Amino acid sequence: MGDLDGFASRILTRSAQAPGENRPGPGPTPALVAPLTERERVLLRELPFHQSVADIARKHNVSPNTVKTHLRNIYQKLEATDRARAVTIAQERGLL
């Protein structure tokens, strides 16, 4: 399933657990406020490369304002306050 393999694996693991059963290991990965769109996932993969908004816009043939809108949505959905935090959260959740 590509990008969804990690998510699917977590769902299968959770569904096999009995209600209230505690398993050792890290706590559950918090769910996203809303799922990322395909375009948001594409732009999220650009964030670790420290490019400017203008560079990302040129690369994807969209306006800088479109990139800013997508980035704002990504930050909101990941509950991040900046680019570095969004990258960290995305890595922790297996999105990068």
PyMOL commands that set and color helices and strands:
alter all, ss='L'
color gray80, all
select helices_A, chain A and resi 2-16+38-44+47-49+53-60+64-78+83-92
alter helices_A, ss='H'
color red, helices_A
deselect
rebuild
show_as cartoon
